[in-house]
Amino acid sequence: MVSSHPVSLLKLQANVDSVNDAHYLAALHSWLLEDSAPLNDVSVDTVKRNRPGQMAGVFDTVIAVAGQVASLGSLVMAYLTWRQSMQHEEDSANLVKVHVEVNGTQVAIEGLNDVQIQELVASLRRETA
């Protein structure tokens, strides 16, 4: 999957620890698919770990790979918008673990506030320029 992308890996990954929370991940997956549709250099996929008793069709990881930093920034902003839309769901933002990865360096973003995430995106742009 990753081999079809350039050497510079730009990724947003989200996962849940419990299949009971998979519906949050499914909602984020749909949101990212819709938001990234106009971007030609983004792929959004799901990964399912086989767990005993897990229902068919349930996945526990979403991976969005971008071809350039601007597209990664768009994915991060889509995550922020989704998170804001889910504020009525208690703990939904904390149950979905999200990190961005640039060339092997990972940063968890689910606990950051909006300003901190925007600063992170700006920092990533500077580092990869």
C-alpha positions in Angstrom: 0.0 0.0 0.0 2.6 2.6 1.0 5.0 1.5 -1.7 2.9 3.3 -4.3 3.6 6.6 -2.6 6.8 8.8 -2.8 9.7 8.2 -0.4 8.5 11.2 1.6 5.8 9.6 3.8 3.0 12.0 4.9 0.3 10.2 6.9 -2.6 10.7 9.2 -3.5 7.5 11.1 -6.4 7.0 13.5 -7.3 4.0 15.5 -9.5 2.8 18.4 -8.6 0.3 21.2 -12.1 -1.2 21.5 -14.4 -2.5 18.8 -17.2 -0.9 20.9 -15.8 2.5 19.7 -15.4 1.5 16.0 -18.4 3.6 15.0 -16.4 6.7 15.9 -13.7 5.6 13.6 -16.2 4.8 10.8 -17.6 8.3 11.1 -14.1 9.8 10.9 -13.3 7.5 7.9 -16.4 8.8 6.0 -15.5 12.4 6.9 -12.0 12.1 5.6 -13.1 10.4 2.4 -15.6 13.2 1.7 -13.2 16.0 2.6 -10.3 14.6 0.7 -12.2 13.8 -2.5 -11.0 16.9 -4.4 -7.4 16.1 -3.5 -5.6 14.0 -6.2 -2.7 13.0 -4.0 -4.5 11.5 -1.0 -5.6 7.9 -0.4 -7.8 6.9 2.6 -7.9 3.2 3.6 -9.0 1.1 6.5 -7.2 -1.7 8.2 -8.9 -4.5 10.2 -7.1 -6.6 12.8 -8.6 -10.0 13.2 -9.9 -10.2 16.8 -11.9 -13.1 18.2 -15.6 -12.3 18.1 -15.2 -9.2 16.0 -18.1 -8.6 13.6 -17.4 -8.6 9.9 -16.9 -5.2 8.3 -15.6 -3.6 11.5 -12.2 -2.0 11.1 -10.0 -0.4 13.8 -7.6 1.7 11.9 -7.9 4.5 9.3 -4.8 5.5 7.3 -4.7 8.5 5.1 -1.6 9.0 3.0 -0.9 12.3 1.3 1.6 13.2 -1.5 2.4 16.7 -0.2 2.4 18.6 3.1 -0.5 20.8 2.0 -2.7 17.8 1.6 -1.6 16.4 5.0 -2.6 19.8 6.4 -6.0 19.4 4.8 -6.4 16.0 6.3 -5.5 17.4 9.8 -8.0 20.2 9.3 -10.6 17.7 8.3 -9.9 15.8 11.5 -10.3 19.0 13.5 -13.7 19.7 11.9 -14.8 16.1 12.5 -13.7 16.4 16.2 -15.7 19.7 16.6 -18.7 18.1 15.0 -18.5 15.2 17.5 -18.4 17.4 20.7 -21.9 16.2 21.5 -20.6 12.7 21.8 -18.9 12.3 25.2 -15.3 11.3 24.9 -15.5 10.6 21.2 -12.4 12.7 20.5 -10.4 10.9 23.2 -11.5 7.4 22.1 -10.1 7.8 18.6 -6.3 8.0 18.7 -4.9 10.1 15.9 -1.3 10.8 14.9 0.4 12.4 11.9 3.6 11.0 10.5 6.2 12.8 8.4 9.2 10.7 7.2 9.0 8.4 10.2 8.4 11.1 12.9 5.1 10.6 14.6 3.1 13.2 16.6 -0.1 12.3 18.5 -2.7 15.0 17.9 -5.9 13.8 19.6 -5.0 15.6 22.9 -3.9 18.9 21.3 -6.2 21.9 21.0 -7.0 23.5 17.6 -4.3 26.1 17.9 -1.6 23.6 18.8 -2.6 21.4 15.8 -2.5 24.4 13.4 1.0 25.3 14.8 2.0 21.6 14.2 0.8 21.8 10.6 2.8 25.1 10.1 5.9 23.4 11.6 5.6 20.4 9.3 5.4 22.7 6.3 8.6 24.4 7.4 10.4 21.1 8.0 9.5 19.6 4.7 10.0 22.7 2.6 
